Amino acid sequence: MNESLLLHLAEMGLLEPVPDVDPWAQLAMYESAELAGRQLVARHGVELDSVVAEETAAYVTQGRQYFESAGEAGINIRPLLLYYGVMSLCRAIVLCASGGAKEFALAKHHGLRAVAWDKGISDGTASLLDLAMTAWPGTFTQLGQVTGNTDHALVHGVYEQRISVRQDGTVPTDDWIKTFSLTIGETLARIPDLQDVYEATLSTRAACHPTYVRWYPGTQVDYVFLPTRLGLPTVPYVREAFRIHADERITENDSHSWLRQVPNVEFHINQNNSPLPLRDYVPPIRNDRRMFPYLVEPIGEDGVLSTLSTLFVLSFGLGSLARYHPLFWKRLTGGATGDHLVPLIHAALETVEWLVPKLVLREIEQAYPGKETYSYPYPY
């Protein structure tokens, strides 16, 4: 979204900030095996093997140190350090979620594989976007299994009150693991904080769309697509990208009653007259760092990854390139012909560095927008 539209949305009160918490300050609690153990007991309600707490503390400490090193590293090794940090923190999530169940074993593999990259990079730096990754049993798939690829997004309710929407994503099964495939370009296109730089860099529409979402619990959801630097998506594009039933009406408008003079594409899902039940038809909603909603296109037929899983894939892709294809990576980022992707790469690394620790803290502590976290003492 351009600066003019952002200012307009801010004036309309649609970019309400949320508290900016330093995730590392709170994750530091989990670097102590004793404190981590207390938190795990509180989460699971049973006494756990002390080794689980020790391993959790070790992975959180390792993850923090990788991130700290990445913050001081040059571009040639920064993505690799960030990826190792992401993997360590995600292994801590898996340990916390499993509670040390005896049948559980922490995966030793990453959970992703590069597909024919040697052949792909021979086509030049533009091939970065087409480099594909597939899944196999490992940390990536375990992360999706213990979290359910669940995500939480803030949307607008009645009277502009913000409400939290929980959305369950795709849980990795054996069949899903066999068919999963995602390119680096498809991953970058699905991260809301990269939408603008993605479209500026590639002159191609991203697969996530700034959308004013108004939610009437149990009755109706309104979706209002807003213009980006490439304008509005067409009505056929919206219908196909989000599998909108042919009987649902989609309109393109010059303005909107809530947003005033903002061109938009709009559709509604109503519980009473929709051909699909409301609970079974909610496109994936994610927030950017301003907590504005975006609709994210599904992967393939109906695959949905959480934001954390998506950033895991991205960090694996960029980290693997820097590690195993250093010359290609240097050409991408070192001022050679074909380095037009530099702004997008830098924005991607910054997003991983900024957002992953926040998502990890939410997942470990099970604290996210909309979760009831306060108890009220009663005097009687």
TORKOL-4160 file (C-alpha; in steps of 0.2 Angstrom, whole numbers, padded with zeros to 4 digits, m for minus):
380
<pt num="1" X="0000" Y="0000" Z="0000"/>
<pt num="2" X="0006" Y="0017" Z="m0004"/>
<pt num="3" X="0010" Y="0031" Z="0009"/>
<pt num="4" X="m0006" Y="0041" Z="0004"/>
<pt num="5" X="m0017" Y="0025" Z="0007"/>
<pt num="6" X="m0008" Y="0021" Z="0024"/>
<pt num="7" X="m0011" Y="0039" Z="0030"/>
<pt num="8" X="m0029" Y="0038" Z="0025"/>
<pt num="9" X="m0032" Y="0021" Z="0034"/>
<pt num="10" X="m0023" Y="0029" Z="0049"/>
<pt num="11" X="m0035" Y="0044" Z="0049"/>
<pt num="12" X="m0049" Y="0032" Z="0049"/>
<pt num="13" X="m0042" Y="0023" Z="0064"/>
<pt num="14" X="m0039" Y="0007" Z="0055"/>
<pt num="15" X="m0020" Y="0005" Z="0059"/>
<pt num="16" X="m0022" Y="0004" Z="0078"/>
<pt num="17" X="m0005" Y="m0001" Z="0086"/>
<pt num="18" X="m0003" Y="m0015" Z="0098"/>
<pt num="19" X="0010" Y="m0015" Z="0112"/>
<pt num="20" X="0028" Y="m0018" Z="0104"/>
<pt num="21" X="0035" Y="m0030" Z="0116"/>
<pt num="22" X="0054" Y="m0035" Z="0115"/>
<pt num="23" X="0052" Y="m0054" Z="0113"/>
<pt num="24" X="0070" Y="m0058" Z="0118"/>
<pt num="25" X="0067" Y="m0050" Z="0135"/>
<pt num="26" X="0053" Y="m0062" Z="0138"/>
<pt num="27" X="0061" Y="m0077" Z="0129"/>
<pt num="28" X="0076" Y="m0075" Z="0141"/>
<pt num="29" X="0065" Y="m0084" Z="0154"/>
<pt num="30" X="0067" Y="m0099" Z="0144"/>
<pt num="31" X="0086" Y="m0099" Z="0144"/>
<pt num="32" X="0085" Y="m0105" Z="0162"/>
<pt num="33" X="0081" Y="m0123" Z="0163"/>
<pt num="34" X="0073" Y="m0120" Z="0180"/>
<pt num="35" X="0062" Y="m0106" Z="0174"/>
<pt num="36" X="0058" Y="m0115" Z="0158"/>
<pt num="37" X="0053" Y="m0130" Z="0168"/>
<pt num="38" X="0041" Y="m0120" Z="0179"/>
<pt num="39" X="0032" Y="m0113" Z="0163"/>
<pt num="40" X="0031" Y="m0130" Z="0155"/>
<pt num="41" X="0023" Y="m0137" Z="0171"/>
<pt num="42" X="0010" Y="m0123" Z="0171"/>
<pt num="43" X="0006" Y="m0126" Z="0152"/>
<pt num="44" X="0004" Y="m0145" Z="0153"/>
<pt num="45" X="m0002" Y="m0147" Z="0171"/>
<pt num="46" X="0010" Y="m0161" Z="0175"/>
<pt num="47" X="0028" Y="m0163" Z="0181"/>
<pt num="48" X="0040" Y="m0165" Z="0166"/>
<pt num="49" X="0056" Y="m0173" Z="0164"/>
<pt num="50" X="0070" Y="m0160" Z="0168"/>
<pt num="51" X="0079" Y="m0165" Z="0152"/>
<pt num="52" X="0064" Y="m0157" Z="0142"/>
<pt num="53" X="0067" Y="m0140" Z="0151"/>
<pt num="54" X="0086" Y="m0141" Z="0149"/>
<pt num="55" X="0084" Y="m0145" Z="0130"/>
<pt num="56" X="0071" Y="m0131" Z="0128"/>
<pt num="57" X="0083" Y="m0118" Z="0137"/>
<pt num="58" X="0098" Y="m0124" Z="0126"/>
<pt num="59" X="0088" Y="m0122" Z="0110"/>
<pt num="60" X="0082" Y="m0104" Z="0115"/>
<pt num="61" X="0099" Y="m0099" Z="0120"/>
<pt num="62" X="0106" Y="m0106" Z="0104"/>
<pt num="63" X="0093" Y="m0097" Z="0094"/>
<pt num="64" X="0096" Y="m0080" Z="0102"/>
<pt num="65" X="0115" Y="m0081" Z="0099"/>
<pt num="66" X="0112" Y="m0086" Z="0081"/>
<pt num="67" X="0101" Y="m0070" Z="0079"/>
<pt num="68" X="0113" Y="m0059" Z="0088"/>
<pt num="69" X="0127" Y="m0065" Z="0077"/>
<pt num="70" X="0116" Y="m0062" Z="0061"/>
<pt num="71" X="0113" Y="m0045" Z="0067"/>
<pt num="72" X="0132" Y="m0041" Z="0066"/>
<pt num="73" X="0136" Y="m0052" Z="0051"/>
<pt num="74" X="0138" Y="m0047" Z="0032"/>
<pt num="75" X="0125" Y="m0051" Z="0019"/>
<pt num="76" X="0135" Y="m0067" Z="0014"/>
<pt num="77" X="0132" Y="m0076" Z="0030"/>
<pt num="78" X="0117" Y="m0067" Z="0038"/>
<pt num="79" X="0104" Y="m0078" Z="0030"/>
<pt num="80" X="0112" Y="m0094" Z="0036"/>
<pt num="81" X="0114" Y="m0088" Z="0053"/>
<pt num="82" X="0096" Y="m0083" Z="0054"/>
<pt num="83" X="0090" Y="m0099" Z="0047"/>
<pt num="84" X="0100" Y="m0109" Z="0060"/>
<pt num="85" X="0092" Y="m0097" Z="0073"/>
<pt num="86" X="0075" Y="m0100" Z="0066"/>
<pt num="87" X="0077" Y="m0119" Z="0067"/>
<pt num="88" X="0083" Y="m0119" Z="0085"/>
<pt num="89" X="0069" Y="m0108" Z="0091"/>
<pt num="90" X="0056" Y="m0119" Z="0081"/>
<pt num="91" X="0064" Y="m0135" Z="0090"/>
<pt num="92" X="0061" Y="m0126" Z="0106"/>
<pt num="93" X="0042" Y="m0124" Z="0101"/>
<pt num="94" X="0041" Y="m0142" Z="0097"/>
<pt num="95" X="0048" Y="m0147" Z="0114"/>
<pt num="96" X="0036" Y="m0136" Z="0123"/>
<pt num="97" X="0021" Y="m0142" Z="0114"/>
<pt num="98" X="0025" Y="m0160" Z="0116"/>
<pt num="99" X="0029" Y="m0159" Z="0134"/>
<pt num="100" X="0042" Y="m0172" Z="0133"/>
<pt num="101" X="0029" Y="m0186" Z="0128"/>
<pt num="102" X="0038" Y="m0203" Z="0128"/>
<pt num="103" X="0032" Y="m0207" Z="0111"/>
<pt num="104" X="0039" Y="m0191" Z="0105"/>
<pt num="105" X="0057" Y="m0189" Z="0097"/>
<pt num="106" X="0063" Y="m0172" Z="0091"/>
<pt num="107" X="0067" Y="m0173" Z="0073"/>
<pt num="108" X="0086" Y="m0172" Z="0067"/>
<pt num="109" X="0082" Y="m0166" Z="0050"/>
<pt num="110" X="0077" Y="m0149" Z="0044"/>
<pt num="111" X="0061" Y="m0155" Z="0036"/>
<pt num="112" X="0064" Y="m0147" Z="0019"/>
<pt num="113" X="0074" Y="m0151" Z="0003"/>
<pt num="114" X="0080" Y="m0140" Z="m0011"/>
<pt num="115" X="0074" Y="m0147" Z="m0028"/>
<pt num="116" X="0087" Y="m0147" Z="m0043"/>
<pt num="117" X="0094" Y="m0130" Z="m0038"/>
<pt num="118" X="0111" Y="m0133" Z="m0047"/>
<pt num="119" X="0101" Y="m0133" Z="m0063"/>
<pt num="120" X="0090" Y="m0119" Z="m0058"/>
<pt num="121" X="0104" Y="m0106" Z="m0053"/>
<pt num="122" X="0113" Y="m0109" Z="m0070"/>
<pt num="123" X="0099" Y="m0098" Z="m0078"/>
<pt num="124" X="0105" Y="m0083" Z="m0069"/>
<pt num="125" X="0099" Y="m0073" Z="m0054"/>
<pt num="126" X="0081" Y="m0071" Z="m0059"/>
<pt num="127" X="0079" Y="m0090" Z="m0056"/>
<pt num="128" X="0079" Y="m0087" Z="m0037"/>
<pt num="129" X="0060" Y="m0085" Z="m0038"/>
<pt num="130" X="0058" Y="m0102" Z="m0046"/>
<pt num="131" X="0069" Y="m0112" Z="m0035"/>
<pt num="132" X="0058" Y="m0125" Z="m0027"/>
<pt num="133" X="0058" Y="m0134" Z="m0010"/>
<pt num="134" X="0049" Y="m0150" Z="m0005"/>
<pt num="135" X="0045" Y="m0157" Z="0013"/>
<pt num="136" X="0051" Y="m0172" Z="0021"/>
<pt num="137" X="0049" Y="m0178" Z="0040"/>
<pt num="138" X="0059" Y="m0165" Z="0050"/>
<pt num="139" X="0058" Y="m0150" Z="0061"/>
<pt num="140" X="0047" Y="m0141" Z="0048"/>
<pt num="141" X="0034" Y="m0154" Z="0047"/>
<pt num="142" X="0035" Y="m0157" Z="0066"/>
<pt num="143" X="0032" Y="m0138" Z="0069"/>
<pt num="144" X="0016" Y="m0139" Z="0058"/>
<pt num="145" X="0010" Y="m0154" Z="0067"/>
<pt num="146" X="0012" Y="m0148" Z="0085"/>
<pt num="147" X="0005" Y="m0130" Z="0080"/>
<pt num="148" X="m0008" Y="m0136" Z="0068"/>
<pt num="149" X="m0001" Y="m0122" Z="0057"/>
<pt num="150" X="m0014" Y="m0112" Z="0067"/>
<pt num="151" X="m0013" Y="m0093" Z="0065"/>
<pt num="152" X="m0022" Y="m0078" Z="0074"/>
<pt num="153" X="m0026" Y="m0062" Z="0065"/>
<pt num="154" X="m0035" Y="m0046" Z="0071"/>
<pt num="155" X="m0049" Y="m0040" Z="0060"/>
<pt num="156" X="m0062" Y="m0027" Z="0063"/>
<pt num="157" X="m0079" Y="m0030" Z="0071"/>
<pt num="158" X="m0094" Y="m0020" Z="0074"/>
<pt num="159" X="m0090" Y="m0002" Z="0080"/>
<pt num="160" X="m0073" Y="m0004" Z="0073"/>
<pt num="161" X="m0068" Y="m0015" Z="0089"/>
<pt num="162" X="m0054" Y="m0027" Z="0085"/>
<pt num="163" X="m0058" Y="m0045" Z="0087"/>
<pt num="164" X="m0046" Y="m0060" Z="0085"/>
<pt num="165" X="m0049" Y="m0074" Z="0072"/>
<pt num="166" X="m0041" Y="m0091" Z="0075"/>
<pt num="167" X="m0038" Y="m0101" Z="0059"/>
<pt num="168" X="m0032" Y="m0118" Z="0058"/>
<pt num="169" X="m0020" Y="m0122" Z="0044"/>
<pt num="170" X="m0014" Y="m0138" Z="0035"/>
<pt num="171" X="m0008" Y="m0151" Z="0047"/>
<pt num="172" X="0007" Y="m0161" Z="0039"/>
<pt num="173" X="0001" Y="m0179" Z="0036"/>
<pt num="174" X="0011" Y="m0192" Z="0027"/>
<pt num="175" X="0002" Y="m0188" Z="0011"/>
<pt num="176" X="0003" Y="m0169" Z="0012"/>
<pt num="177" X="0022" Y="m0171" Z="0015"/>
<pt num="178" X="0024" Y="m0181" Z="m0001"/>
<pt num="179" X="0015" Y="m0168" Z="m0012"/>
<pt num="180" X="0021" Y="m0151" Z="m0003"/>
<pt num="181" X="0031" Y="m0140" Z="m0015"/>
<pt num="182" X="0034" Y="m0121" Z="m0014"/>
<pt num="183" X="0046" Y="m0110" Z="m0023"/>
<pt num="184" X="0055" Y="m0095" Z="m0015"/>
<pt num="185" X="0045" Y="m0083" Z="m0025"/>
<pt num="186" X="0029" Y="m0091" Z="m0020"/>
<pt num="187" X="0035" Y="m0090" Z="m0002"/>
<pt num="188" X="0040" Y="m0071" Z="m0003"/>
<pt num="189" X="0023" Y="m0067" Z="m0011"/>
<pt num="190" X="0013" Y="m0074" Z="0004"/>
<pt num="191" X="0021" Y="m0063" Z="0017"/>
<pt num="192" X="0011" Y="m0047" Z="0021"/>
<pt num="193" X="0026" Y="m0036" Z="0026"/>
<pt num="194" X="0034" Y="m0040" Z="0009"/>
<pt num="195" X="0019" Y="m0036" Z="m0002"/>
<pt num="196" X="0024" Y="m0019" Z="m0007"/>
<pt num="197" X="0042" Y="m0022" Z="m0010"/>
<pt num="198" X="0038" Y="m0038" Z="m0019"/>
<pt num="199" X="0027" Y="m0029" Z="m0031"/>
<pt num="200" X="0039" Y="m0014" Z="m0033"/>
<pt num="201" X="0053" Y="m0026" Z="m0037"/>
<pt num="202" X="0045" Y="m0038" Z="m0048"/>
<pt num="203" X="0030" Y="m0028" Z="m0055"/>
<pt num="204" X="0020" Y="m0043" Z="m0052"/>
<pt num="205" X="0005" Y="m0045" Z="m0040"/>
<pt num="206" X="0009" Y="m0053" Z="m0023"/>
<pt num="207" X="m0001" Y="m0068" Z="m0017"/>
<pt num="208" X="m0007" Y="m0058" Z="m0001"/>
<pt num="209" X="m0019" Y="m0043" Z="m0003"/>
<pt num="210" X="m0022" Y="m0029" Z="0009"/>
<pt num="211" X="m0041" Y="m0031" Z="0014"/>
<pt num="212" X="m0052" Y="m0022" Z="0025"/>
<pt num="213" X="m0061" Y="m0037" Z="0035"/>
<pt num="214" X="m0076" Y="m0034" Z="0045"/>
<pt num="215" X="m0082" Y="m0049" Z="0055"/>
<pt num="216" X="m0100" Y="m0051" Z="0062"/>
<pt num="217" X="m0097" Y="m0067" Z="0073"/>
<pt num="218" X="m0109" Y="m0081" Z="0067"/>
<pt num="219" X="m0118" Y="m0071" Z="0054"/>
<pt num="220" X="m0107" Y="m0063" Z="0040"/>
<pt num="221" X="m0089" Y="m0058" Z="0035"/>
<pt num="222" X="m0086" Y="m0043" Z="0023"/>
<pt num="223" X="m0070" Y="m0042" Z="0013"/>
<pt num="224" X="m0065" Y="m0026" Z="0005"/>
<pt num="225" X="m0049" Y="m0028" Z="m0006"/>
<pt num="226" X="m0039" Y="m0012" Z="m0006"/>
<pt num="227" X="m0028" Y="m0005" Z="m0021"/>
<pt num="228" X="m0009" Y="m0008" Z="m0021"/>
<pt num="229" X="0004" Y="0000" Z="m0032"/>
<pt num="230" X="m0002" Y="m0012" Z="m0045"/>
<pt num="231" X="m0020" Y="m0006" Z="m0043"/>
<pt num="232" X="m0034" Y="m0018" Z="m0038"/>
<pt num="233" X="m0035" Y="m0037" Z="m0042"/>
<pt num="234" X="m0048" Y="m0040" Z="m0055"/>
<pt num="235" X="m0065" Y="m0049" Z="m0050"/>
<pt num="236" X="m0060" Y="m0065" Z="m0060"/>
<pt num="237" X="m0043" Y="m0065" Z="m0051"/>
<pt num="238" X="m0051" Y="m0064" Z="m0034"/>
<pt num="239" X="m0064" Y="m0077" Z="m0037"/>
<pt num="240" X="m0051" Y="m0089" Z="m0044"/>
<pt num="241" X="m0037" Y="m0086" Z="m0031"/>
<pt num="242" X="m0049" Y="m0088" Z="m0016"/>
<pt num="243" X="m0060" Y="m0101" Z="m0023"/>
<pt num="244" X="m0076" Y="m0090" Z="m0021"/>
<pt num="245" X="m0091" Y="m0099" Z="m0026"/>
<pt num="246" X="m0099" Y="m0094" Z="m0043"/>
<pt num="247" X="m0115" Y="m0089" Z="m0034"/>
<pt num="248" X="m0106" Y="m0077" Z="m0023"/>
<pt num="249" X="m0107" Y="m0059" Z="m0029"/>
<pt num="250" X="m0091" Y="m0049" Z="m0031"/>
<pt num="251" X="m0091" Y="m0031" Z="m0035"/>
<pt num="252" X="m0078" Y="m0017" Z="m0040"/>
<pt num="253" X="m0082" Y="0000" Z="m0033"/>
<pt num="254" X="m0075" Y="0017" Z="m0034"/>
<pt num="255" X="m0078" Y="0021" Z="m0015"/>
<pt num="256" X="m0084" Y="0012" Z="0000"/>
<pt num="257" X="m0096" Y="0018" Z="0014"/>
<pt num="258" X="m0083" Y="0014" Z="0028"/>
<pt num="259" X="m0068" Y="0019" Z="0019"/>
<pt num="260" X="m0074" Y="0034" Z="0009"/>
<pt num="261" X="m0065" Y="0037" Z="m0008"/>
<pt num="262" X="m0055" Y="0022" Z="m0009"/>
<pt num="263" X="m0057" Y="0010" Z="m0025"/>
<pt num="264" X="m0060" Y="m0008" Z="m0020"/>
<pt num="265" X="m0066" Y="m0025" Z="m0024"/>
<pt num="266" X="m0079" Y="m0032" Z="m0012"/>
<pt num="267" X="m0088" Y="m0048" Z="m0007"/>
<pt num="268" X="m0097" Y="m0055" Z="0008"/>
<pt num="269" X="m0100" Y="m0072" Z="0015"/>
<pt num="270" X="m0117" Y="m0073" Z="0024"/>
<pt num="271" X="m0122" Y="m0087" Z="0035"/>
<pt num="272" X="m0140" Y="m0087" Z="0030"/>
<pt num="273" X="m0139" Y="m0086" Z="0011"/>
<pt num="274" X="m0121" Y="m0092" Z="0006"/>
<pt num="275" X="m0119" Y="m0108" Z="m0004"/>
<pt num="276" X="m0105" Y="m0113" Z="0008"/>
<pt num="277" X="m0106" Y="m0113" Z="0028"/>
<pt num="278" X="m0097" Y="m0098" Z="0035"/>
<pt num="279" X="m0087" Y="m0108" Z="0046"/>
<pt num="280" X="m0080" Y="m0118" Z="0031"/>
<pt num="281" X="m0076" Y="m0103" Z="0020"/>
<pt num="282" X="m0064" Y="m0091" Z="0027"/>
<pt num="283" X="m0049" Y="m0086" Z="0017"/>
<pt num="284" X="m0032" Y="m0086" Z="0026"/>
<pt num="285" X="m0031" Y="m0069" Z="0035"/>
<pt num="286" X="m0014" Y="m0063" Z="0041"/>
<pt num="287" X="m0009" Y="m0046" Z="0049"/>
<pt num="288" X="0006" Y="m0036" Z="0044"/>
<pt num="289" X="0017" Y="m0027" Z="0057"/>
<pt num="290" X="0004" Y="m0013" Z="0057"/>
<pt num="291" X="m0009" Y="m0026" Z="0062"/>
<pt num="292" X="m0019" Y="m0023" Z="0046"/>
<pt num="293" X="m0027" Y="m0038" Z="0038"/>
<pt num="294" X="m0022" Y="m0047" Z="0022"/>
<pt num="295" X="m0030" Y="m0061" Z="0013"/>
<pt num="296" X="m0016" Y="m0074" Z="0008"/>
<pt num="297" X="m0019" Y="m0085" Z="m0007"/>
<pt num="298" X="m0019" Y="m0104" Z="m0002"/>
<pt num="299" X="m0005" Y="m0115" Z="m0008"/>
<pt num="300" X="m0009" Y="m0127" Z="m0022"/>
<pt num="301" X="m0027" Y="m0133" Z="m0020"/>
<pt num="302" X="m0030" Y="m0129" Z="m0002"/>
<pt num="303" X="m0014" Y="m0129" Z="0008"/>
<pt num="304" X="m0012" Y="m0116" Z="0022"/>
<pt num="305" X="0004" Y="m0112" Z="0031"/>
<pt num="306" X="0005" Y="m0102" Z="0047"/>
<pt num="307" X="0016" Y="m0086" Z="0046"/>
<pt num="308" X="0029" Y="m0095" Z="0057"/>
<pt num="309" X="0030" Y="m0110" Z="0045"/>
<pt num="310" X="0030" Y="m0098" Z="0030"/>
<pt num="311" X="0045" Y="m0089" Z="0037"/>
<pt num="312" X="0053" Y="m0106" Z="0041"/>
<pt num="313" X="0052" Y="m0110" Z="0023"/>
<pt num="314" X="0059" Y="m0093" Z="0018"/>
<pt num="315" X="0074" Y="m0094" Z="0030"/>
<pt num="316" X="0078" Y="m0111" Z="0024"/>
<pt num="317" X="0078" Y="m0106" Z="0006"/>
<pt num="318" X="0089" Y="m0090" Z="0008"/>
<pt num="319" X="0100" Y="m0099" Z="0021"/>
<pt num="320" X="0103" Y="m0114" Z="0009"/>
<pt num="321" X="0107" Y="m0102" Z="m0005"/>
<pt num="322" X="0120" Y="m0093" Z="0005"/>
<pt num="323" X="0128" Y="m0109" Z="0012"/>
<pt num="324" X="0128" Y="m0120" Z="m0003"/>
<pt num="325" X="0128" Y="m0108" Z="m0018"/>
<pt num="326" X="0139" Y="m0093" Z="m0012"/>
<pt num="327" X="0144" Y="m0087" Z="m0029"/>
<pt num="328" X="0125" Y="m0086" Z="m0034"/>
<pt num="329" X="0121" Y="m0078" Z="m0018"/>
<pt num="330" X="0135" Y="m0065" Z="m0020"/>
<pt num="331" X="0129" Y="m0061" Z="m0038"/>
<pt num="332" X="0111" Y="m0059" Z="m0031"/>
<pt num="333" X="0117" Y="m0046" Z="m0017"/>
<pt num="334" X="0134" Y="m0040" Z="m0023"/>
<pt num="335" X="0131" Y="m0027" Z="m0036"/>
<pt num="336" X="0132" Y="m0038" Z="m0051"/>
<pt num="337" X="0121" Y="m0037" Z="m0066"/>
<pt num="338" X="0104" Y="m0045" Z="m0061"/>
<pt num="339" X="0104" Y="m0038" Z="m0043"/>
<pt num="340" X="0087" Y="m0030" Z="m0045"/>
<pt num="341" X="0081" Y="m0042" Z="m0031"/>
<pt num="342" X="0092" Y="m0034" Z="m0018"/>
<pt num="343" X="0078" Y="m0024" Z="m0010"/>
<pt num="344" X="0067" Y="m0039" Z="m0008"/>
<pt num="345" X="0081" Y="m0050" Z="m0001"/>
<pt num="346" X="0085" Y="m0037" Z="0012"/>
<pt num="347" X="0067" Y="m0034" Z="0017"/>
<pt num="348" X="0064" Y="m0053" Z="0018"/>
<pt num="349" X="0079" Y="m0055" Z="0030"/>
<pt num="350" X="0074" Y="m0040" Z="0040"/>
<pt num="351" X="0056" Y="m0048" Z="0042"/>
<pt num="352" X="0063" Y="m0064" Z="0047"/>
<pt num="353" X="0074" Y="m0056" Z="0060"/>
<pt num="354" X="0060" Y="m0045" Z="0067"/>
<pt num="355" X="0045" Y="m0056" Z="0066"/>
<pt num="356" X="0051" Y="m0074" Z="0070"/>
<pt num="357" X="0055" Y="m0071" Z="0089"/>
<pt num="358" X="0038" Y="m0063" Z="0091"/>
<pt num="359" X="0029" Y="m0078" Z="0084"/>
<pt num="360" X="0040" Y="m0090" Z="0094"/>
<pt num="361" X="0036" Y="m0081" Z="0110"/>
<pt num="362" X="0017" Y="m0081" Z="0106"/>
<pt num="363" X="0018" Y="m0100" Z="0102"/>
<pt num="364" X="0028" Y="m0105" Z="0117"/>
<pt num="365" X="0018" Y="m0095" Z="0129"/>
<pt num="366" X="0002" Y="m0098" Z="0120"/>
<pt num="367" X="m0002" Y="m0079" Z="0121"/>
<pt num="368" X="m0009" Y="m0071" Z="0106"/>
<pt num="369" X="m0022" Y="m0058" Z="0101"/>
<pt num="370" X="m0039" Y="m0063" Z="0108"/>
<pt num="371" X="m0033" Y="m0076" Z="0120"/>
<pt num="372" X="m0041" Y="m0074" Z="0137"/>
<pt num="373" X="m0025" Y="m0072" Z="0148"/>
<pt num="374" X="m0032" Y="m0062" Z="0163"/>
<pt num="375" X="m0041" Y="m0069" Z="0178"/>
<pt num="376" X="m0052" Y="m0059" Z="0189"/>
<pt num="377" X="m0051" Y="m0061" Z="0208"/>
<pt num="378" X="m0067" Y="m0062" Z="0216"/>
<pt num="379" X="m0069" Y="m0057" Z="0235"/>
<pt num="380" X="m0082" Y="m0071" Z="0238"/>
